Amino acid sequence: MGNERLLLQEDIHHMYDHLHPEDEICVKENIVYQKPSTLLDTPFHYCPGCGHSTVHKLIAEVIDEMGIQEQTIGVAPVGCAVFAYNYINIDWQEAAHGRASAVATGIKRVLPDKFVFSYQGDGDLAAIGTGETIHTCNRGENITIIFINNGIYGMTGGQMAPTTLEGMKSTTSPNGRDVHWAGYPLKISELLAQLPGTYYVTRQAVFSPNHVRKAKKAIRNAFEYQKLNKGTCLVEIVSNCPSNWKMTPTESNMWLQDNMIKYFQLGDIKLPKKEEAK
């Protein structure tokens, strides 16, 4: 047994004899993955397993790949992503609760050559900011809206949101959402897709590698379409909230697949006409 182990160790050493020194291996053509340069080294404040950090990384990757760091302006909301400006190295503007799309509208009108996006949660976009969101989209403001739907108010303490599912428990619906009292969960993306001012509306998720790739493609599309000046682009990301759902990250992702995705079905809701998307 000892001789076999010695032979195995020698074989392993021979396997690596042909490799270059480390300083020659770490060259650009050998890189498989690296952190986007636009993403700062600040540790995320998000709860473990939260989808916000993944979406932040995707936005930073898209900005890097498009080479638009100096041309991009983000609008941060009140909510879990209130500190988004600490993580992505671009120009940012903070907005009052629910008013991110209105602030983004003002920025884009003054600086039409910039890539402008708002980053909003469901409480911010679909409750407190419903009016601003609908009218921004109805006017066809040439901005991108990144909408995180985790079915609950996150930062403020886990209250019921417009997107909270029927029967889903929260701090303000401890027995579960009663649709006869609180109404039905709001499919805000389908509602906004009906407006003539929206150009691209899609719903994606980030709970698996495949879904992360699709979400990144959707975000890239939304930024690319800004060049066309055809209207508002909305990317909804259905995400989890382990802390307020009272679950582990793994449990929350399973619950999301079994419940959230069944109601908020993934996919493109409104696509540009092929002849227009040029």
C-alpha positions as a LaTeX table, in Angstrom:
\begin{tabular}{lrrr}
\hline
Residue & $x$ (\AA) & $y$ (\AA) & $z$ (\AA) \\
\hline
Met1 & 0.00 & 0.00 & 0.00 \\
Gly2 & 2.87 & 2.33 & 0.86 \\
Asn3 & 4.59 & 1.68 & $-2.51$ \\
Glu4 & 1.31 & 2.28 & $-4.40$ \\
Arg5 & 0.84 & 5.60 & $-2.62$ \\
Leu6 & 4.44 & 6.62 & $-3.44$ \\
Leu7 & 3.95 & 5.74 & $-7.12$ \\
Leu8 & 0.72 & 7.72 & $-7.21$ \\
Gln9 & 2.45 & 10.80 & $-5.77$ \\
Glu10 & 5.23 & 10.49 & $-8.36$ \\
Asp11 & 2.67 & 10.22 & $-11.18$ \\
Ile12 & 0.98 & 13.39 & $-9.97$ \\
His13 & 4.29 & 15.25 & $-9.90$ \\
His14 & 5.06 & 14.11 & $-13.46$ \\
Met15 & 1.64 & 15.39 & $-14.61$ \\
Tyr16 & 2.60 & 18.92 & $-13.57$ \\
Asp17 & 6.24 & 18.86 & $-14.70$ \\
His18 & 5.30 & 20.39 & $-18.09$ \\
Leu19 & 3.44 & 23.35 & $-16.62$ \\
His20 & 4.90 & 26.83 & $-16.62$ \\
Pro21 & 5.63 & 28.74 & $-13.42$ \\
Glu22 & 2.63 & 30.36 & $-11.81$ \\
Asp23 & 3.44 & 33.83 & $-13.13$ \\
Glu24 & 3.19 & 32.45 & $-16.68$ \\
Ile25 & $-0.01$ & 30.48 & $-16.07$ \\
Cys26 & $-1.93$ & 33.51 & $-14.84$ \\
Val27 & $-2.26$ & 35.19 & $-18.21$ \\
Lys28 & $-5.33$ & 36.71 & $-19.81$ \\
Glu29 & $-6.01$ & 33.87 & $-22.26$ \\
Asn30 & $-6.15$ & 31.34 & $-19.39$ \\
Ile31 & $-8.70$ & 33.24 & $-17.30$ \\
Val32 & $-11.97$ & 31.36 & $-16.90$ \\
Tyr33 & $-13.74$ & 33.93 & $-14.73$ \\
Gln34 & $-12.92$ & 37.15 & $-12.96$ \\
Lys35 & $-14.88$ & 39.65 & $-10.92$ \\
Pro36 & $-16.17$ & 42.51 & $-13.07$ \\
Ser37 & $-14.03$ & 45.58 & $-12.58$ \\
Thr38 & $-17.12$ & 47.75 & $-12.09$ \\
Leu39 & $-18.08$ & 45.69 & $-9.02$ \\
Leu40 & $-16.36$ & 47.18 & $-5.99$ \\
Asp41 & $-14.62$ & 45.14 & $-3.26$ \\
Thr42 & $-17.14$ & 46.25 & $-0.63$ \\
Pro43 & $-18.74$ & 43.23 & 1.12 \\
Phe44 & $-22.46$ & 42.98 & 0.41 \\
His45 & $-24.81$ & 43.77 & 3.28 \\
Tyr46 & $-27.46$ & 41.41 & 1.91 \\
Cys47 & $-28.59$ & 38.36 & 3.86 \\
Pro48 & $-26.92$ & 35.05 & 2.92 \\
Gly49 & $-28.60$ & 33.51 & $-0.12$ \\
Cys50 & $-30.35$ & 36.70 & $-1.23$ \\
Gly51 & $-30.68$ & 37.22 & $-4.98$ \\
His52 & $-29.79$ & 40.93 & $-4.86$ \\
Ser53 & $-26.05$ & 40.27 & $-4.83$ \\
Thr54 & $-26.29$ & 38.05 & $-7.91$ \\
Val55 & $-28.23$ & 40.68 & $-9.83$ \\
His56 & $-25.70$ & 43.35 & $-8.81$ \\
Lys57 & $-22.93$ & 41.21 & $-10.25$ \\
Leu58 & $-24.85$ & 40.72 & $-13.50$ \\
Ile59 & $-25.40$ & 44.46 & $-13.92$ \\
Ala60 & $-21.68$ & 45.08 & $-13.33$ \\
Glu61 & $-20.76$ & 42.40 & $-15.87$ \\
Val62 & $-23.04$ & 43.90 & $-18.51$ \\
Ile63 & $-21.65$ & 47.39 & $-17.91$ \\
Asp64 & $-18.09$ & 46.05 & $-18.22$ \\
Glu65 & $-18.83$ & 44.07 & $-21.37$ \\
Met66 & $-20.55$ & 47.02 & $-23.05$ \\
Gly67 & $-17.77$ & 49.39 & $-21.98$ \\
Ile68 & $-20.25$ & 51.95 & $-20.64$ \\
Gln69 & $-19.07$ & 52.54 & $-17.06$ \\
Glu70 & $-18.52$ & 56.25 & $-17.64$ \\
Gln71 & $-21.87$ & 56.58 & $-19.44$ \\
Thr72 & $-24.08$ & 54.76 & $-16.91$ \\
Ile73 & $-26.17$ & 56.32 & $-14.15$ \\
Gly74 & $-28.11$ & 54.21 & $-11.66$ \\
Val75 & $-30.98$ & 55.28 & $-9.42$ \\
Ala76 & $-31.10$ & 53.48 & $-6.08$ \\
Pro77 & $-34.38$ & 53.04 & $-4.20$ \\
Val78 & $-35.44$ & 52.95 & $-0.60$ \\
Gly79 & $-35.38$ & 49.28 & 0.32 \\
Cys80 & $-32.87$ & 46.45 & 0.54 \\
Ala81 & $-30.88$ & 47.92 & $-2.37$ \\
Val82 & $-30.65$ & 51.37 & $-0.80$ \\
Phe83 & $-26.86$ & 50.96 & $-0.62$ \\
Ala84 & $-26.44$ & 49.84 & $-4.24$ \\
Tyr85 & $-24.08$ & 52.75 & $-4.79$ \\
Asn86 & $-21.59$ & 51.06 & $-2.45$ \\
Tyr87 & $-21.19$ & 48.08 & $-4.78$ \\
Ile88 & $-21.26$ & 49.16 & $-8.43$ \\
Asn89 & $-18.73$ & 51.80 & $-9.41$ \\
Ile90 & $-20.86$ & 54.13 & $-11.53$ \\
Asp91 & $-22.64$ & 57.42 & $-10.93$ \\
Trp92 & $-25.68$ & 56.99 & $-8.68$ \\
Gln93 & $-28.60$ & 59.05 & $-7.48$ \\
Glu94 & $-30.69$ & 58.14 & $-4.46$ \\
Ala95 & $-34.47$ & 58.50 & $-4.81$ \\
Ala96 & $-37.29$ & 58.84 & $-2.33$ \\
His97 & $-39.31$ & 55.69 & $-1.71$ \\
Gly98 & $-41.15$ & 54.71 & $-4.88$ \\
Arg99 & $-39.84$ & 57.61 & $-6.93$ \\
Ala100 & $-36.86$ & 55.95 & $-8.64$ \\
Ser101 & $-38.40$ & 55.84 & $-12.11$ \\
Ala102 & $-39.40$ & 59.50 & $-11.83$ \\
Val103 & $-35.85$ & 60.47 & $-10.86$ \\
Ala104 & $-34.47$ & 58.31 & $-13.67$ \\
Thr105 & $-36.82$ & 60.10 & $-16.06$ \\
Gly106 & $-35.40$ & 63.48 & $-15.08$ \\
Ile107 & $-31.81$ & 62.30 & $-15.43$ \\
Lys108 & $-32.41$ & 60.74 & $-18.85$ \\
Arg109 & $-34.18$ & 63.84 & $-20.18$ \\
Val110 & $-31.32$ & 66.08 & $-19.10$ \\
Leu111 & $-28.61$ & 63.59 & $-20.18$ \\
Pro112 & $-30.17$ & 61.66 & $-23.08$ \\
Asp113 & $-26.87$ & 60.10 & $-24.16$ \\
Lys114 & $-26.37$ & 58.33 & $-20.82$ \\
Phe115 & $-27.49$ & 54.79 & $-19.97$ \\
Val116 & $-29.94$ & 55.33 & $-17.11$ \\
Phe117 & $-31.53$ & 52.60 & $-15.01$ \\
Ser118 & $-33.48$ & 52.31 & $-11.79$ \\
Tyr119 & $-33.10$ & 49.36 & $-9.41$ \\
Gln120 & $-36.26$ & 48.72 & $-7.38$ \\
Gly121 & $-37.95$ & 46.16 & $-5.18$ \\
Asp122 & $-41.61$ & 45.18 & $-5.29$ \\
Gly123 & $-42.64$ & 47.38 & $-2.36$ \\
Asp124 & $-40.86$ & 50.33 & $-3.95$ \\
Leu125 & $-41.98$ & 49.80 & $-7.55$ \\
Ala126 & $-45.36$ & 48.09 & $-7.28$ \\
Ala127 & $-46.79$ & 49.69 & $-4.13$ \\
Ile128 & $-45.41$ & 53.04 & $-3.04$ \\
Gly129 & $-44.26$ & 53.83 & $-6.58$ \\
Thr130 & $-47.12$ & 52.34 & $-8.59$ \\
Gly131 & $-48.16$ & 55.72 & $-9.98$ \\
Glu132 & $-44.65$ & 56.75 & $-10.95$ \\
Thr133 & $-43.96$ & 53.36 & $-12.52$ \\
Ile134 & $-47.12$ & 53.27 & $-14.62$ \\
His135 & $-46.77$ & 56.81 & $-15.91$ \\
Thr136 & $-43.04$ & 56.39 & $-16.62$ \\
Cys137 & $-43.84$ & 53.36 & $-18.76$ \\
Asn138 & $-46.90$ & 54.93 & $-20.34$ \\
Arg139 & $-44.80$ & 57.90 & $-21.48$ \\
Gly140 & $-42.23$ & 55.50 & $-22.88$ \\
Glu141 & $-39.31$ & 57.04 & $-21.04$ \\
Asn142 & $-36.10$ & 55.70 & $-22.54$ \\
Ile143 & $-34.76$ & 54.07 & $-19.36$ \\
Thr144 & $-34.19$ & 50.57 & $-18.02$ \\
Ile145 & $-35.98$ & 49.38 & $-14.89$ \\
Ile146 & $-34.53$ & 46.45 & $-12.92$ \\
Phe147 & $-37.34$ & 45.13 & $-10.73$ \\
Ile148 & $-36.63$ & 42.63 & $-7.92$ \\
Asn149 & $-39.75$ & 40.68 & $-6.95$ \\
Asn150 & $-39.32$ & 38.64 & $-3.76$ \\
Gly151 & $-42.96$ & 38.76 & $-2.75$ \\
Ile152 & $-42.44$ & 40.77 & 0.42 \\
Tyr153 & $-41.18$ & 44.03 & 1.92 \\
Gly154 & $-37.59$ & 43.15 & 2.79 \\
Met155 & $-35.80$ & 45.97 & 4.58 \\
Thr156 & $-38.83$ & 47.34 & 6.44 \\
Gly157 & $-39.62$ & 44.14 & 8.30 \\
Gly158 & $-41.29$ & 41.53 & 6.11 \\
Gln159 & $-44.70$ & 43.12 & 5.54 \\
Met160 & $-47.12$ & 41.96 & 2.85 \\
Ala161 & $-46.35$ & 43.46 & $-0.56$ \\
Pro162 & $-48.52$ & 43.71 & $-3.68$ \\
Thr163 & $-46.66$ & 40.62 & $-4.96$ \\
Thr164 & $-47.18$ & 38.51 & $-1.82$ \\
Leu165 & $-48.84$ & 35.24 & $-2.87$ \\
Glu166 & $-52.26$ & 34.11 & $-1.72$ \\
Gly167 & $-51.88$ & 32.35 & 1.61 \\
Met168 & $-48.29$ & 33.55 & 2.02 \\
Lys169 & $-47.49$ & 34.66 & 5.56 \\
Ser170 & $-45.89$ & 37.98 & 6.44 \\
Thr171 & $-45.71$ & 40.26 & 9.48 \\
Thr172 & $-48.91$ & 41.99 & 8.34 \\
Ser173 & $-50.60$ & 38.80 & 7.15 \\
Pro174 & $-49.65$ & 36.29 & 9.86 \\
Asn175 & $-52.40$ & 33.90 & 8.77 \\
Gly176 & $-51.53$ & 34.22 & 5.10 \\
Arg177 & $-52.69$ & 36.67 & 2.44 \\
Asp178 & $-56.46$ & 36.70 & 2.19 \\
Val179 & $-57.36$ & 37.82 & $-1.33$ \\
His180 & $-60.89$ & 38.76 & $-0.25$ \\
Trp181 & $-59.39$ & 41.30 & 2.13 \\
Ala182 & $-56.08$ & 42.26 & 0.48 \\
Gly183 & $-56.74$ & 41.53 & $-3.18$ \\
Tyr184 & $-54.75$ & 39.32 & $-5.50$ \\
Pro185 & $-50.96$ & 39.35 & $-6.05$ \\
Leu186 & $-50.16$ & 41.99 & $-8.64$ \\
Lys187 & $-48.55$ & 40.88 & $-11.88$ \\
Ile188 & $-47.06$ & 44.29 & $-12.51$ \\
Ser189 & $-44.99$ & 43.25 & $-15.54$ \\
Glu190 & $-48.03$ & 41.97 & $-17.43$ \\
Leu191 & $-49.83$ & 45.19 & $-16.56$ \\
Leu192 & $-46.96$ & 47.38 & $-17.79$ \\
Ala193 & $-46.54$ & 45.32 & $-20.96$ \\
Gln194 & $-49.98$ & 46.49 & $-22.09$ \\
Leu195 & $-48.85$ & 50.10 & $-22.17$ \\
Pro196 & $-47.73$ & 51.46 & $-25.57$ \\
Gly197 & $-44.67$ & 53.10 & $-24.01$ \\
Thr198 & $-43.00$ & 49.85 & $-22.94$ \\
Tyr199 & $-40.60$ & 48.40 & $-25.49$ \\
Tyr200 & $-39.24$ & 45.31 & $-23.76$ \\
Val201 & $-40.69$ & 43.51 & $-20.74$ \\
Thr202 & $-39.34$ & 40.23 & $-19.40$ \\
Arg203 & $-39.39$ & 38.17 & $-16.21$ \\
Gln204 & $-36.38$ & 36.12 & $-15.18$ \\
Ala205 & $-34.85$ & 34.54 & $-12.05$ \\
Val206 & $-31.42$ & 33.83 & $-10.55$ \\
Phe207 & $-31.89$ & 30.64 & $-8.50$ \\
Ser208 & $-29.83$ & 28.42 & $-10.82$ \\
Pro209 & $-26.86$ & 28.89 & $-13.17$ \\
Asn210 & $-29.08$ & 28.53 & $-16.23$ \\
His211 & $-31.49$ & 31.16 & $-14.97$ \\
Val212 & $-28.60$ & 33.47 & $-14.07$ \\
Arg213 & $-27.40$ & 33.31 & $-17.69$ \\
Lys214 & $-30.88$ & 34.12 & $-18.98$ \\
Ala215 & $-31.22$ & 37.01 & $-16.53$ \\
Lys216 & $-27.90$ & 38.45 & $-17.66$ \\
Lys217 & $-28.98$ & 38.26 & $-21.29$ \\
Ala218 & $-32.22$ & 40.08 & $-20.43$ \\
Ile219 & $-30.33$ & 42.85 & $-18.61$ \\
Arg220 & $-27.95$ & 43.19 & $-21.55$ \\
Asn221 & $-30.92$ & 43.43 & $-23.94$ \\
Ala222 & $-32.52$ & 46.14 & $-21.81$ \\
Phe223 & $-29.35$ & 48.24 & $-21.89$ \\
Glu224 & $-28.77$ & 47.68 & $-25.60$ \\
Tyr225 & $-32.34$ & 48.72 & $-26.42$ \\
Gln226 & $-31.74$ & 52.09 & $-24.75$ \\
Lys227 & $-29.59$ & 52.96 & $-27.75$ \\
Leu228 & $-32.68$ & 52.76 & $-29.95$ \\
Asn229 & $-34.73$ & 55.31 & $-27.98$ \\
Lys230 & $-37.89$ & 53.23 & $-28.46$ \\
Gly231 & $-39.34$ & 53.24 & $-24.94$ \\
Thr232 & $-39.07$ & 51.77 & $-21.46$ \\
Cys233 & $-37.42$ & 48.41 & $-20.82$ \\
Leu234 & $-38.39$ & 46.43 & $-17.71$ \\
Val235 & $-36.53$ & 43.38 & $-16.41$ \\
Glu236 & $-38.30$ & 41.69 & $-13.52$ \\
Ile237 & $-36.22$ & 39.24 & $-11.46$ \\
Val238 & $-38.19$ & 36.83 & $-9.29$ \\
Ser239 & $-36.00$ & 36.34 & $-6.24$ \\
Asn240 & $-36.04$ & 34.87 & $-2.76$ \\
Cys241 & $-35.95$ & 36.45 & 0.69 \\
Pro242 & $-34.63$ & 33.81 & 3.11 \\
Ser243 & $-34.76$ & 36.04 & 6.20 \\
Asn244 & $-38.34$ & 37.27 & 5.86 \\
Trp245 & $-39.58$ & 33.96 & 4.47 \\
Lys246 & $-38.07$ & 32.34 & 7.60 \\
Met247 & $-36.17$ & 29.76 & 5.55 \\
Thr248 & $-32.63$ & 28.74 & 4.78 \\
Pro249 & $-31.30$ & 29.90 & 1.39 \\
Thr250 & $-31.75$ & 26.40 & $-0.02$ \\
Glu251 & $-35.29$ & 26.11 & 1.33 \\
Ser252 & $-36.19$ & 29.53 & $-0.02$ \\
Asn253 & $-34.98$ & 28.65 & $-3.51$ \\
Met254 & $-37.04$ & 25.46 & $-3.44$ \\
Trp255 & $-40.09$ & 27.37 & $-2.22$ \\
Leu256 & $-39.56$ & 29.96 & $-4.95$ \\
Gln257 & $-39.58$ & 27.27 & $-7.63$ \\
Asp258 & $-42.62$ & 25.49 & $-6.19$ \\
Asn259 & $-44.70$ & 28.62 & $-5.55$ \\
Met260 & $-43.44$ & 31.97 & $-6.89$ \\
Ile261 & $-42.55$ & 30.70 & $-10.37$ \\
Lys262 & $-45.92$ & 29.01 & $-10.78$ \\
Tyr263 & $-47.68$ & 32.35 & $-10.33$ \\
Phe264 & $-45.04$ & 34.68 & $-11.78$ \\
Gln265 & $-44.15$ & 32.64 & $-14.85$ \\
Leu266 & $-40.75$ & 33.27 & $-16.35$ \\
Gly267 & $-40.08$ & 34.42 & $-19.88$ \\
Asp268 & $-40.42$ & 37.33 & $-22.25$ \\
Ile269 & $-43.70$ & 39.18 & $-21.90$ \\
Lys270 & $-43.22$ & 41.88 & $-24.53$ \\
Leu271 & $-40.58$ & 41.76 & $-27.25$ \\
Pro272 & $-39.63$ & 44.40 & $-29.82$ \\
Lys273 & $-40.57$ & 43.72 & $-33.41$ \\
Lys274 & $-37.59$ & 42.33 & $-35.30$ \\
Glu275 & $-37.53$ & 45.18 & $-37.77$ \\
Glu276 & $-37.49$ & 47.69 & $-34.87$ \\
Ala277 & $-34.74$ & 46.07 & $-32.77$ \\
Lys278 & $-31.92$ & 47.29 & $-34.99$ \\
\hline
\end{tabular}
